[in-house]
Amino acid sequence: MLRLVSVTTLVLLSSTLLAQPGTSKSTLLSDSLDHWVTGAGEAVTRGWKVEEDNTLLCEGGGSGLLLSKRQYRDFVLTWEWKLSEKGNSGIKYRVRQYDNSWLGCEYQMLDDENYGTDLFSLNATASLYAIWEPSGNKVLHPGGEWNQSQIIVRGNRVRHYLNGELMVDGRIGSRDWKQRVAESKFKNREGFGMNRDGLIMLTEHGNPTWFRNVVITELGPLTSVRPIRGKQSN
């Protein structure tokens, strides 16, 4: 049963971007799904719907994945999300096709405690799924409550934040990356994660998931990024 959302103040993460040439900010979620298509490249007609306050509901049960209509290179992606109890979802980035599969680096979203997952495992919330586990001061609100996440990608450096705390900071293509990929489920996917451009994907794993305030800021070569802590009330 879905837990009731408590009215509470969350510690959320936002980013301050110094005004520099080449910075472009856009909202990927408004009152429609105009920025998204299905895995087949078609308009979204089932399984996903925009509710009041521009909250996107993935209904689960075979809703299927969503792909952004365009590709992104260097960016800051910020969003809020909540899962049903024992829920499982994620956002993938720099996504491309490998044979018949859409794959990319994934920010895992999981109801860790109720799912029975260790908070700092390779498939826990805020991990780069199957590659880098989260570490640090992890604050995760359970199924039915809102969390905020942020991904910062520039060049080969990737950072994952959860509710204002840095969870992952690594470099794609490093010795550590290559070793971890070789030991992962992606070991037979040549060049996994090495592409510098790709799509954004909203995943679906059979259970309801809610997204809101999905904002992407593309980074130019001179843009400075300073992640800072902020607060917002539900």
LINMO-V612029 format. One record per residue. N is the residue number from 1. PSI is psi in radians with two decimals (none if undefined). OMEGA is omega in degrees with one decimal (999 if undefined). Layout:
# LINMO-V612029
n->N psi->PSI omega->OMEGA
n->N psi->PSI omega->OMEGA
This chain:
# LINMO-V612029
n->1 psi->2.39 omega->-177.6
n->2 psi->2.27 omega->178.6
n->3 psi->2.58 omega->176.3
n->4 psi->2.46 omega->179.0
n->5 psi->2.09 omega->177.9
n->6 psi->2.56 omega->177.8
n->7 psi->1.86 omega->-174.2
n->8 psi->2.86 omega->176.9
n->9 psi->2.10 omega->179.5
n->10 psi->2.57 omega->169.8
n->11 psi->1.94 omega->-173.3
n->12 psi->2.80 omega->-178.8
n->13 psi->2.30 omega->171.2
n->14 psi->3.10 omega->179.4
n->15 psi->2.44 omega->174.7
n->16 psi->2.13 omega->-179.7
n->17 psi->2.09 omega->175.5
n->18 psi->2.43 omega->-178.0
n->19 psi->1.88 omega->-178.4
n->20 psi->2.65 omega->177.4
n->21 psi->2.43 omega->174.3
n->22 psi->-0.09 omega->179.6
n->23 psi->2.28 omega->-179.7
n->24 psi->2.19 omega->-176.9
n->25 psi->2.35 omega->179.1
n->26 psi->2.63 omega->177.1
n->27 psi->2.12 omega->-177.8
n->28 psi->-0.09 omega->-179.1
n->29 psi->2.03 omega->177.5
n->30 psi->-2.29 omega->179.9
n->31 psi->0.24 omega->179.5
n->32 psi->3.11 omega->177.8
n->33 psi->0.62 omega->-175.2
n->34 psi->-0.42 omega->-177.4
n->35 psi->0.00 omega->-170.0
n->36 psi->2.66 omega->173.2
n->37 psi->2.95 omega->175.8
n->38 psi->3.04 omega->177.0
n->39 psi->-0.35 omega->177.6
n->40 psi->0.05 omega->179.5
n->41 psi->0.31 omega->-176.9
n->42 psi->2.86 omega->176.7
n->43 psi->2.58 omega->-178.8
n->44 psi->2.04 omega->-176.8
n->45 psi->-0.17 omega->-177.9
n->46 psi->2.70 omega->172.8
n->47 psi->-0.40 omega->178.8
n->48 psi->2.42 omega->176.8
n->49 psi->2.58 omega->177.7
n->50 psi->2.14 omega->179.9
n->51 psi->-2.98 omega->179.6
n->52 psi->2.70 omega->-177.8
n->53 psi->0.41 omega->177.0
n->54 psi->0.59 omega->173.1
n->55 psi->2.29 omega->179.9
n->56 psi->2.19 omega->176.8
n->57 psi->2.16 omega->165.7
n->58 psi->2.01 omega->-172.6
n->59 psi->-0.33 omega->-178.5
n->60 psi->-3.03 omega->177.2
n->61 psi->0.65 omega->178.3
n->62 psi->0.40 omega->179.0
n->63 psi->-0.53 omega->-178.7
n->64 psi->2.87 omega->-177.8
n->65 psi->2.82 omega->171.7
n->66 psi->2.48 omega->176.9
n->67 psi->2.47 omega->174.0
n->68 psi->2.64 omega->-178.3
n->69 psi->-0.35 omega->-178.9
n->70 psi->2.92 omega->-178.2
n->71 psi->2.74 omega->179.0
n->72 psi->2.60 omega->-179.8
n->73 psi->-1.47 omega->178.8
n->74 psi->2.30 omega->-171.6
n->75 psi->2.90 omega->166.2
n->76 psi->2.14 omega->178.8
n->77 psi->2.13 omega->-179.5
n->78 psi->2.42 omega->179.2
n->79 psi->2.82 omega->173.3
n->80 psi->2.61 omega->-174.7
n->81 psi->2.70 omega->168.9
n->82 psi->2.69 omega->-177.7
n->83 psi->2.81 omega->165.7
n->84 psi->2.89 omega->179.6
n->85 psi->2.34 omega->-175.5
n->86 psi->0.43 omega->-177.5
n->87 psi->2.80 omega->-176.6
n->88 psi->2.21 omega->177.4
n->89 psi->-2.89 omega->178.7
n->90 psi->2.89 omega->171.8
n->91 psi->2.22 omega->176.5
n->92 psi->2.63 omega->-178.9
n->93 psi->2.83 omega->-170.5
n->94 psi->0.80 omega->-176.7
n->95 psi->2.41 omega->172.1
n->96 psi->3.01 omega->-179.9
n->97 psi->2.34 omega->170.1
n->98 psi->1.86 omega->-171.8
n->99 psi->-2.04 omega->-178.5
n->100 psi->0.24 omega->-176.8
n->101 psi->2.49 omega->171.5
n->102 psi->2.03 omega->-176.9
n->103 psi->2.68 omega->176.1
n->104 psi->-3.11 omega->174.8
n->105 psi->2.41 omega->-175.2
n->106 psi->2.25 omega->167.5
n->107 psi->1.92 omega->-175.9
n->108 psi->2.39 omega->174.9
n->109 psi->2.03 omega->-172.8
n->110 psi->2.51 omega->170.8
n->111 psi->1.35 omega->-167.5
n->112 psi->-0.96 omega->-173.0
n->113 psi->-0.87 omega->-178.2
n->114 psi->-0.37 omega->177.5
n->115 psi->-0.25 omega->-179.7
n->116 psi->0.49 omega->-177.5
n->117 psi->2.39 omega->174.4
n->118 psi->2.40 omega->-176.1
n->119 psi->-0.37 omega->-175.0
n->120 psi->0.59 omega->178.2
n->121 psi->3.01 omega->-177.5
n->122 psi->-0.19 omega->177.3
n->123 psi->0.33 omega->179.0
n->124 psi->2.86 omega->177.2
n->125 psi->2.39 omega->178.3
n->126 psi->-0.07 omega->172.9
n->127 psi->2.77 omega->162.0
n->128 psi->1.72 omega->-163.2
n->129 psi->2.20 omega->174.7
n->130 psi->-0.04 omega->-177.7
n->131 psi->-1.07 omega->-177.8
n->132 psi->2.18 omega->177.0
n->133 psi->2.70 omega->175.5
n->134 psi->2.70 omega->175.7
n->135 psi->2.80 omega->179.1
n->136 psi->-2.78 omega->-177.6
n->137 psi->1.55 omega->-174.0
n->138 psi->2.13 omega->175.4
n->139 psi->1.92 omega->-178.0
n->140 psi->2.16 omega->175.6
n->141 psi->2.43 omega->-171.5
n->142 psi->3.08 omega->178.6
n->143 psi->2.38 omega->-177.8
n->144 psi->-0.14 omega->179.0
n->145 psi->2.63 omega->-176.8
n->146 psi->2.47 omega->169.6
n->147 psi->2.83 omega->171.3
n->148 psi->2.44 omega->-179.1
n->149 psi->2.79 omega->177.4
n->150 psi->2.42 omega->173.2
n->151 psi->2.29 omega->172.4
n->152 psi->2.13 omega->-179.2
n->153 psi->2.15 omega->174.5
n->154 psi->2.09 omega->-176.4
n->155 psi->-2.21 omega->179.5
n->156 psi->0.07 omega->-179.4
n->157 psi->2.33 omega->-178.5
n->158 psi->2.33 omega->175.7
n->159 psi->2.38 omega->175.5
n->160 psi->2.30 omega->176.2
n->161 psi->2.61 omega->175.5
n->162 psi->2.07 omega->177.7
n->163 psi->0.78 omega->173.5
n->164 psi->0.03 omega->-177.1
n->165 psi->2.38 omega->177.0
n->166 psi->2.20 omega->-177.4
n->167 psi->-0.62 omega->-178.6
n->168 psi->2.37 omega->175.0
n->169 psi->1.80 omega->-175.8
n->170 psi->3.02 omega->-178.8
n->171 psi->2.09 omega->177.3
n->172 psi->2.33 omega->-179.9
n->173 psi->-0.13 omega->177.0
n->174 psi->2.96 omega->177.8
n->175 psi->-0.72 omega->178.8
n->176 psi->-0.78 omega->178.1
n->177 psi->-0.88 omega->-176.5
n->178 psi->-0.69 omega->179.4
n->179 psi->-0.74 omega->-178.7
n->180 psi->-0.69 omega->176.7
n->181 psi->-0.73 omega->-179.0
n->182 psi->-0.41 omega->-179.9
n->183 psi->0.11 omega->-174.3
n->184 psi->3.12 omega->176.7
n->185 psi->-0.21 omega->-178.1
n->186 psi->0.18 omega->-173.4
n->187 psi->-0.46 omega->179.8
n->188 psi->0.13 omega->177.0
n->189 psi->1.64 omega->-174.6
n->190 psi->2.25 omega->178.2
n->191 psi->0.36 omega->-177.3
n->192 psi->2.23 omega->175.3
n->193 psi->-0.02 omega->-173.5
n->194 psi->-0.28 omega->178.9
n->195 psi->2.49 omega->-176.7
n->196 psi->-0.23 omega->176.9
n->197 psi->2.72 omega->175.5
n->198 psi->3.07 omega->-179.2
n->199 psi->2.86 omega->169.0
n->200 psi->2.39 omega->-180.0
n->201 psi->2.34 omega->167.4
n->202 psi->2.12 omega->-174.1
n->203 psi->2.95 omega->177.8
n->204 psi->2.19 omega->-177.6
n->205 psi->0.57 omega->170.2
n->206 psi->-0.06 omega->-177.8
n->207 psi->2.73 omega->-179.4
n->208 psi->2.43 omega->178.0
n->209 psi->2.48 omega->179.7
n->210 psi->2.42 omega->176.8
n->211 psi->2.55 omega->171.8
n->212 psi->2.82 omega->178.1
n->213 psi->0.88 omega->178.8
n->214 psi->1.90 omega->-174.2
n->215 psi->2.33 omega->177.4
n->216 psi->2.33 omega->176.6
n->217 psi->2.00 omega->178.2
n->218 psi->2.43 omega->-174.1
n->219 psi->2.22 omega->171.8
n->220 psi->3.04 omega->-175.7
n->221 psi->-0.37 omega->-177.0
n->222 psi->0.04 omega->-176.1
n->223 psi->2.24 omega->174.7
n->224 psi->2.46 omega->-178.9
n->225 psi->2.19 omega->176.3
n->226 psi->1.69 omega->176.3
n->227 psi->2.34 omega->179.3
n->228 psi->2.83 omega->178.0
n->229 psi->2.51 omega->177.1
n->230 psi->3.04 omega->179.2
n->231 psi->2.55 omega->178.0
n->232 psi->2.47 omega->179.4
n->233 psi->2.42 omega->174.3
n->234 psi->none omega->999
